[in-house]
Amino acid sequence: MTAWRKSSYSGSSNNCVEVGRSVGIRDSKAPTTHIPVSADAWSAFLRLATSR
């Protein structure tokens, strides 16, 4: 699907959420399972998350 990235604040543990460029979300503890998300939905999520 895509190259996955996680926040630099996550450290070296696997307790984080990773995101990919083509907009997918996965849990680092279960990297073979992912949730595809539309770019519009992801943008809306980021707007809400950063507005607080």
Order of alpha helices (4+ residues) and beta strands (2+ residues): beta-beta-beta-beta-alpha
